[in-house]
């Protein structure tokens, strides 16, 4: 899965969530679209819903169980949930780490290694 594919997956999940939320800032998703932590961002419950949806979509697309809502990431000064671009970078990093730590199966390693910037 390439970075552009991760972006498309995240953008689709945001679009689906925004059908209910109707945030003006989420109407046209770009790399710089704010997600969480600013005045134009979504609330914490909506963030959790988005992350669960993205995890589910990643599982379907890559057959890799990826956890995006972890305590360590939540406490980072530069949160990976700030913008669409930072979330996509975080996901790409997680997919790459799944491959590097040997926890993925051979088939899934091939999918994870295909992630590029």
SEGU-244184 format. One line per field, with one value per atom (N, C-alpha, C): x, y, z; residue number from 1; residue in one letter. Coordinates in nm, 3 decimals. Layout:
% residues N
X <- c(X|...);
Y <- c(Y|...);
Z <- c(Z|...);
i <- c(NUM|...);
aa <- c(a|...);
***
This chain:
% residues 117
X <- c(0.085|0.000|0.089|0.073|0.152|0.092|0.172|0.127|0.001|-0.006|-0.124|-0.249|-0.231|-0.343|-0.387|-0.290|-0.323|-0.398|-0.351|-0.420|-0.564|-0.585|-0.720|-0.808|-0.752|-0.827|-0.869|-0.777|-0.806|-0.908|-0.890|-0.982|-1.123|-1.137|-1.269|-1.333|-1.253|-1.305|-1.349|-1.273|-1.310|-1.438|-1.446|-1.567|-1.689|-1.678|-1.790|-1.829|-1.730|-1.758|-1.822|-1.775|-1.825|-1.966|-2.013|-2.153|-2.246|-2.204|-2.283|-2.246|-2.117|-2.070|-2.088|-2.072|-2.085|-1.991|-1.865|-1.762|-1.722|-1.729|-1.688|-1.542|-1.454|-1.311|-1.283|-1.377|-1.358|-1.425|-1.486|-1.559|-1.467|-1.346|-1.249|-1.118|-1.092|-0.977|-0.849|-0.748|-0.613|-0.515|-0.388|-0.284|-0.290|-0.328|-0.329|-0.461|-0.558|-0.687|-0.669|-0.714|-0.699|-0.792|-0.740|-0.822|-0.846|-0.739|-0.754|-0.651|-0.696|-0.604|-0.605|-0.685|-0.695|-0.838|-0.859|-0.994|-1.090|-1.038|-1.123|-1.126|-1.086|-1.072|-1.195|-1.196|-1.307|-1.287|-1.394|-1.385|-1.323|-1.291|-1.219|-1.300|-1.430|-1.512|-1.511|-1.519|-1.514|-1.378|-1.271|-1.138|-1.131|-1.182|-1.181|-1.261|-1.377|-1.458|-1.381|-1.312|-1.233|-1.121|-1.048|-0.936|-0.982|-1.093|-1.147|-1.187|-1.248|-1.287|-1.164|-1.062|-0.940|-0.872|-0.865|-0.807|-0.880|-1.011|-1.091|-1.063|-1.055|-1.026|-0.886|-0.790|-0.654|-0.650|-0.727|-0.733|-0.788|-0.889|-0.947|-0.849|-0.779|-0.689|-0.557|-0.504|-0.368|-0.364|-0.475|-0.480|-0.380|-0.357|-0.267|-0.344|-0.342|-0.407|-0.318|-0.363|-0.288|-0.366|-0.300|-0.363|-0.315|-0.406|-0.370|-0.392|-0.478|-0.509|-0.428|-0.301|-0.222|-0.182|-0.161|-0.134|-0.009|0.092|0.217|0.194|0.121|0.095|0.007|-0.086|-0.174|-0.097|0.018|0.093|0.205|0.227|0.333|0.304|0.409|0.393|0.340|0.395|0.348|0.261|0.136|0.042|0.031|0.028|0.008|-0.136|-0.222|-0.363|-0.394|-0.292|-0.313|-0.381|-0.325|-0.375|-0.385|-0.448|-0.456|-0.316|-0.228|-0.091|-0.014|-0.028|0.044|-0.013|-0.145|-0.206|-0.159|-0.156|-0.109|0.036|0.121|0.261|0.270|0.188|0.185|0.145|0.045|-0.001|0.108|0.170|0.278|0.390|0.424|0.526|0.485|0.359|0.309|0.314|0.273|0.276|0.420|0.513|0.653|0.708|0.673|0.720|0.664|0.541|0.484|0.570|0.618|0.703|0.839|0.896|1.031|1.043|0.938|0.951|0.921|0.888|0.870|0.736|0.644|0.516|0.418|0.448|0.359|0.393|0.294|0.319|0.391|0.442|0.513|0.429|0.304|0.215|0.195|0.176|0.153|0.281|0.397|0.524|0.538|0.501|0.510|0.421|0.300|0.209|0.264|0.317|0.369|0.493|0.579|0.700|0.666|0.549|0.509|0.472|0.464|0.429|0.548|0.526|0.632|0.580|0.672|0.634|0.620);
Y <- c(-0.117|0.000|0.124|0.207|0.328|0.440|0.543|0.656|0.718|0.732|0.792|0.707|0.577|0.488|0.505|0.524|0.549|0.681|0.784|0.912|0.895|0.823|0.802|0.729|0.631|0.556|0.649|0.730|0.824|0.929|0.982|1.083|1.028|0.905|0.842|0.824|0.781|0.765|0.899|1.005|1.139|1.184|1.162|1.200|1.130|1.001|0.925|0.976|1.005|1.059|1.197|1.276|1.413|1.421|1.314|1.313|1.333|1.283|1.299|1.428|1.459|1.571|1.707|1.711|1.832|1.945|1.912|2.012|2.078|2.210|2.277|2.249|2.237|2.215|2.076|1.983|1.847|1.825|1.930|1.917|1.883|1.938|1.913|1.872|1.743|1.688|1.705|1.766|1.780|1.732|1.732|1.696|1.785|1.912|2.009|2.019|1.939|1.943|1.909|1.998|1.970|1.857|1.769|1.662|1.684|1.697|1.702|1.794|1.873|1.955|2.102|2.146|2.288|2.335|2.461|2.514|2.465|2.425|2.373|2.221|2.156|2.011|1.941|1.809|1.729|1.702|1.661|1.631|1.493|1.461|1.336|1.211|1.214|1.098|1.075|1.182|1.170|1.121|1.163|1.113|0.962|0.914|0.770|0.697|0.749|0.687|0.682|0.792|0.797|0.694|0.688|0.594|0.449|0.416|0.279|0.246|0.343|0.321|0.302|0.385|0.373|0.239|0.197|0.067|-0.046|-0.039|-0.141|-0.144|-0.026|-0.017|-0.069|-0.040|-0.091|-0.243|-0.297|-0.443|-0.507|-0.446|-0.497|-0.485|-0.371|-0.346|-0.422|-0.436|-0.493|-0.623|-0.661|-0.778|-0.769|-0.645|-0.622|-0.552|-0.610|-0.540|-0.425|-0.303|-0.183|-0.107|-0.071|0.010|0.152|0.244|0.385|0.467|0.420|0.495|0.437|0.477|0.428|0.544|0.511|0.611|0.692|0.627|0.695|0.804|0.771|0.869|0.983|0.952|1.055|1.158|1.118|1.209|1.283|1.254|1.322|1.471|1.553|1.698|1.732|1.668|1.685|1.565|1.574|1.463|1.416|1.285|1.233|1.254|1.305|1.325|1.471|1.557|1.700|1.725|1.667|1.689|1.556|1.561|1.440|1.393|1.485|1.448|1.381|1.434|1.372|1.235|1.218|1.087|0.987|1.030|0.942|0.901|0.997|0.964|0.863|0.882|0.792|0.650|0.640|0.510|0.443|0.518|0.463|0.410|0.487|0.445|0.316|0.308|0.187|0.067|0.086|-0.024|-0.070|0.022|-0.011|-0.084|-0.039|-0.104|-0.244|-0.267|-0.402|-0.496|-0.447|-0.528|-0.549|-0.443|-0.449|-0.534|-0.539|-0.613|-0.762|-0.804|-0.946|-1.000|-0.914|-0.962|-0.990|-0.943|-0.966|-1.100|-1.159|-1.283|-1.249|-1.348|-1.323|-1.246|-1.284|-1.215|-1.070|-1.049|-0.916|-0.833|-0.896|-0.824|-0.761|-0.834|-0.782|-0.659|-0.663|-0.548|-0.431|-0.455|-0.346|-0.283|-0.363|-0.309|-0.222|-0.239|-0.160|-0.017|0.012|0.147|0.237|0.341|0.435|0.576|0.667|0.809|0.855);
Z <- c(0.000|0.000|0.000|-0.098|-0.109|-0.024|0.001|0.083|0.026|-0.106|-0.169|-0.141|-0.131|-0.100|0.046|0.135|0.275|0.286|0.214|0.213|0.166|0.057|0.004|0.105|0.173|0.274|0.389|0.438|0.547|0.500|0.380|0.328|0.315|0.272|0.260|0.398|0.496|0.632|0.690|0.664|0.711|0.642|0.513|0.439|0.496|0.522|0.577|0.715|0.799|0.932|0.922|0.829|0.816|0.759|0.697|0.652|0.770|0.887|1.009|1.083|1.091|1.172|1.106|0.975|0.896|0.941|0.963|0.993|0.861|0.851|0.727|0.690|0.790|0.763|0.706|0.721|0.669|0.534|0.480|0.354|0.237|0.235|0.128|0.193|0.196|0.267|0.186|0.253|0.198|0.305|0.272|0.369|0.494|0.476|0.585|0.659|0.623|0.692|0.839|0.930|1.073|1.116|1.202|1.257|1.405|1.482|1.628|1.692|1.789|1.867|1.835|1.742|1.709|1.720|1.696|1.711|1.602|1.487|1.380|1.374|1.483|1.482|1.540|1.523|1.574|1.723|1.789|1.932|1.953|2.078|2.107|2.073|2.094|2.059|1.909|1.833|1.686|1.641|1.710|1.677|1.696|1.808|1.834|1.726|1.690|1.584|1.452|1.420|1.297|1.300|1.410|1.420|1.410|1.474|1.466|1.322|1.254|1.115|1.027|1.045|0.966|0.994|1.121|1.154|1.083|1.080|1.014|0.863|0.804|0.661|0.629|0.718|0.698|0.709|0.803|0.819|0.691|0.634|0.510|0.394|0.386|0.274|0.284|0.405|0.421|0.499|0.559|0.646|0.762|0.808|0.921|1.032|1.152|1.264|1.311|1.290|1.326|1.432|1.543|1.646|1.633|1.603|1.586|1.711|1.799|1.922|2.037|2.044|2.155|2.246|2.372|2.475|2.443|2.391|2.358|2.254|2.147|2.042|2.092|2.181|2.236|2.316|2.373|2.459|2.386|2.259|2.184|2.178|2.190|2.177|2.037|1.936|1.799|1.764|1.801|1.785|1.640|1.619|1.483|1.435|1.522|1.486|1.451|1.443|1.416|1.282|1.177|1.042|0.967|0.852|0.769|0.733|0.697|0.659|0.772|0.895|1.007|1.040|1.024|1.046|0.940|0.816|0.708|0.733|0.772|0.802|0.917|1.019|1.134|1.090|1.006|0.957|0.874|0.785|0.702|0.792|0.896|0.991|1.062|1.104|1.171|1.076|0.952|0.855|0.831|0.823|0.803|0.924|1.044|1.167|1.181|1.139|1.142|1.059|0.948|0.861|0.924|0.982|1.036|1.161|1.244|1.370|1.355|1.233|1.207|1.252|1.295|1.343|1.231|1.112|1.000|0.934|0.871|0.798|0.668|0.599|0.474|0.374|0.358|0.265|0.309|0.439|0.491|0.489|0.504|0.495|0.358|0.256|0.120|0.105|0.158|0.151|0.229|0.347|0.430|0.368|0.304|0.243|0.121|0.066|-0.051|-0.012|0.116|0.161|0.135|0.056|0.026|0.040|0.055|0.063|-0.076);
i <- c(1|1|1|2|2|2|3|3|3|4|4|4|5|5|5|6|6|6|7|7|7|8|8|8|9|9|9|10|10|10|11|11|11|12|12|12|13|13|13|14|14|14|15|15|15|16|16|16|17|17|17|18|18|18|19|19|19|20|20|20|21|21|21|22|22|22|23|23|23|24|24|24|25|25|25|26|26|26|27|27|27|28|28|28|29|29|29|30|30|30|31|31|31|32|32|32|33|33|33|34|34|34|35|35|35|36|36|36|37|37|37|38|38|38|39|39|39|40|40|40|41|41|41|42|42|42|43|43|43|44|44|44|45|45|45|46|46|46|47|47|47|48|48|48|49|49|49|50|50|50|51|51|51|52|52|52|53|53|53|54|54|54|55|55|55|56|56|56|57|57|57|58|58|58|59|59|59|60|60|60|61|61|61|62|62|62|63|63|63|64|64|64|65|65|65|66|66|66|67|67|67|68|68|68|69|69|69|70|70|70|71|71|71|72|72|72|73|73|73|74|74|74|75|75|75|76|76|76|77|77|77|78|78|78|79|79|79|80|80|80|81|81|81|82|82|82|83|83|83|84|84|84|85|85|85|86|86|86|87|87|87|88|88|88|89|89|89|90|90|90|91|91|91|92|92|92|93|93|93|94|94|94|95|95|95|96|96|96|97|97|97|98|98|98|99|99|99|100|100|100|101|101|101|102|102|102|103|103|103|104|104|104|105|105|105|106|106|106|107|107|107|108|108|108|109|109|109|110|110|110|111|111|111|112|112|112|113|113|113|114|114|114|115|115|115|116|116|116|117|117|117);
aa <- c(x|x|x|x|x|x|x|x|x|x|x|x|x|x|x|x|x|x|x|x|x|x|x|x|x|x|x|x|x|x|x|x|x|x|x|x|x|x|x|x|x|x|x|x|x|x|x|x|x|x|x|x|x|x|x|x|x|x|x|x|x|x|x|x|x|x|x|x|x|x|x|x|x|x|x|x|x|x|x|x|x|x|x|x|x|x|x|x|x|x|x|x|x|x|x|x|x|x|x|x|x|x|x|x|x|x|x|x|x|x|x|x|x|x|x|x|x|x|x|x|x|x|x|x|x|x|x|x|x|x|x|x|x|x|x|x|x|x|x|x|x|x|x|x|x|x|x|x|x|x|x|x|x|x|x|x|x|x|x|x|x|x|x|x|x|x|x|x|x|x|x|x|x|x|x|x|x|x|x|x|x|x|x|x|x|x|x|x|x|x|x|x|x|x|x|x|x|x|x|x|x|x|x|x|x|x|x|x|x|x|x|x|x|x|x|x|x|x|x|x|x|x|x|x|x|x|x|x|x|x|x|x|x|x|x|x|x|x|x|x|x|x|x|x|x|x|x|x|x|x|x|x|x|x|x|x|x|x|x|x|x|x|x|x|x|x|x|x|x|x|x|x|x|x|x|x|x|x|x|x|x|x|x|x|x|x|x|x|x|x|x|x|x|x|x|x|x|x|x|x|x|x|x|x|x|x|x|x|x|x|x|x|x|x|x|x|x|x|x|x|x|x|x|x|x|x|x|x|x|x|x|x|x|x|x|x|x|x|x|x|x|x|x|x|x|x|x|x|x|x|x);
***
